[in-house]
Amino acid sequence: MTNPTVTDWDAEQDLAALLDGLTAELLAVPEGDIAAWLRAAGEPVQDTAQPMRRLVAAADANRIAPYMSIVVAAELRMSIARNQ
Amino acid sequence: MDLSALEQRGVVDAAGSAASVSRALAALSEIDLVRLRALARLRARGLPNGIDWSDLLNEALARALDGSRQWPSGVPLLVFLAGAMRSICDDIWRRRRREAELIAFGISADADCREVASPAADQERVMAACEAVGAIYRLFAGDVVVMRIISGLANGQSAEDIRILHGMSLVEYQSARRRMRRALLRAELSGLAR
């Protein structure tokens, strides 16, 4: 009896498919289930959402010259953001 | 630059898209903000060391908010941002590969006289993928039915394909799916408030 080999295993392809599948699962979880899980885990919804609200607000506030990256140079935003 | 020239370059659409993203982000519910974090943490698995989920999310938000990635009408915001993060991951690895080539071949990396491949970035990507796949499987270890579903997802099978292949009843499949989602939430959301 021979052991199966895994020489043809494509880890990148597996990971890509897994992440796509699990992303779809996360998107499909009903709000009520997430709220229930947070309650059961002792993670208050408000406390857990606040840092994300701040992160999103900061990203919005830090918008640099909207559309400049399209009009002038595609790499501009990335280089400015890196130097902040 | 007059308006028609801007329109030709998609700038007006980009402006509208960016403004819509800004408004929609401000209106996200607390649960959707939590979900967005879980999506970013999940997608960041398998990225090179030194790049984490918040870098990935920030880049997705920046592209959406400056209009360089436009939000198609009819697509939910979180689906759009999840797609943006997916393509940013590919961009990150492409850039990594390019950097590895520059290190190996210098500024003549584009020259057609290369005789030696520079696999460093590819090897790093494969190694990162192996580790990430292993870590994801470990999240569900001990639950045979969930592992079958996960394995099916890794093979690109649909939920219905997986259910039929393993002879699961709809009830058994749905129950396993709930356990899988709980394990996923635990993995990606634990310790959020700390």
Contacts between the chains, C-beta under 8 A, distances in Angstrom:
chain1	res1	chain2	res2	distance
A	11	B	126	5.7
A	11	B	129	3.9
A	11	B	130	4.5
A	11	B	133	5.6
A	12	B	125	6.3
A	12	B	126	6.3
A	12	B	129	4.5
A	14	B	129	7.3
A	14	B	133	5.3
A	14	B	154	4.4
A	14	B	155	7.9
A	15	B	45	7.5
A	15	B	46	5.1
A	15	B	129	4.3
A	15	B	132	5.3
A	15	B	133	5.2
A	15	B	136	7.9
A	15	B	154	8.0
A	17	B	153	6.2
A	17	B	154	5.2
A	17	B	155	6.8
A	17	B	156	4.6
A	18	B	133	6.5
A	18	B	136	5.7
A	18	B	150	7.0
A	18	B	153	5.6
A	18	B	154	4.7
A	19	B	42	6.4
A	19	B	43	6.1
A	19	B	45	6.9
A	19	B	46	7.4
A	19	B	86	7.6
A	20	B	86	7.6
A	20	B	153	7.9
A	21	B	153	3.2
A	21	B	154	7.6
A	22	B	42	5.8
A	22	B	136	7.4
A	22	B	153	6.9
A	22	B	184	6.1
A	23	B	39	6.2
A	23	B	42	6.3
A	23	B	43	6.7
A	23	B	82	5.3
A	23	B	86	7.7
A	25	B	177	7.5
A	25	B	180	6.7
A	25	B	181	5.7
A	25	B	184	6.3
A	26	B	35	6.3
A	26	B	38	5.4
A	26	B	39	5.5
A	26	B	42	6.4
A	26	B	181	7.7
A	26	B	184	6.4
A	26	B	185	8.0
A	26	B	188	7.5
A	27	B	35	7.5
A	27	B	39	7.4
A	27	B	76	7.8
A	27	B	78	6.2
A	27	B	79	6.2
A	27	B	82	6.7
A	29	B	35	7.2
A	29	B	181	5.2
A	29	B	185	7.1
A	31	B	29	7.2
A	31	B	31	4.5
A	31	B	32	7.7
A	33	B	178	7.8
A	33	B	181	6.9
A	34	B	31	5.2
A	34	B	34	6.2
A	34	B	35	6.3
A	34	B	185	6.6
A	35	B	31	6.0
A	37	B	182	6.2
A	37	B	185	4.9
A	37	B	186	7.6
A	37	B	189	7.5
A	38	B	34	7.0
A	38	B	189	7.1
A	41	B	186	7.1
A	41	B	189	7.4
A	41	B	190	6.7
A	43	B	189	6.8
A	43	B	190	7.7
A	43	B	192	5.4
A	43	B	193	5.3
A	44	B	193	6.4
A	45	B	30	5.2
A	45	B	31	6.7
A	45	B	34	7.0
A	46	B	30	6.4
A	47	B	192	7.7
A	47	B	193	4.1
A	48	B	30	7.8
A	48	B	34	5.4
A	48	B	189	7.2
A	48	B	192	4.0
A	48	B	193	5.1
A	49	B	30	3.6
A	49	B	31	7.5
A	49	B	33	4.4
A	49	B	34	5.6
A	51	B	192	7.7
A	52	B	33	3.9
A	52	B	34	6.8
A	52	B	36	6.4
A	52	B	37	5.3
A	53	B	30	7.9
A	53	B	33	6.0
A	55	B	54	6.9
A	55	B	57	7.1
A	55	B	58	7.5
A	56	B	25	5.0
A	56	B	26	7.9
A	56	B	28	7.2
A	56	B	33	7.1
A	56	B	36	7.9
A	56	B	61	6.6
A	57	B	26	7.8
A	59	B	25	8.0
A	59	B	58	5.9
A	59	B	61	3.9
A	59	B	62	6.3
A	59	B	65	6.2
A	60	B	22	5.4
A	60	B	25	6.3
A	60	B	26	7.4
A	60	B	61	7.6
A	60	B	65	6.0
A	62	B	62	7.8
A	63	B	18	7.7
A	63	B	22	7.9
A	63	B	62	7.8
A	63	B	65	5.1
A	63	B	66	6.1
A	64	B	66	7.2
A	66	B	14	8.0
A	66	B	15	6.6
A	66	B	18	5.8
A	66	B	65	7.7
A	66	B	66	5.6
A	66	B	67	6.3
A	67	B	11	5.2
A	67	B	14	5.3
A	67	B	15	6.0
A	67	B	18	7.5
A	67	B	66	6.6
A	67	B	67	5.2
A	68	B	66	7.5
A	69	B	66	5.5
A	69	B	68	5.0
A	70	B	9	6.8
A	70	B	10	7.0
A	70	B	11	6.0
A	70	B	14	5.8
A	70	B	66	7.8
A	70	B	67	6.4
A	70	B	68	5.8
A	71	B	1	7.7
A	71	B	9	6.9
A	71	B	11	6.2
A	74	B	68	7.3
A	77	B	62	6.4
A	77	B	66	5.8
A	77	B	68	7.0
A	81	B	58	8.0
A	81	B	62	6.3
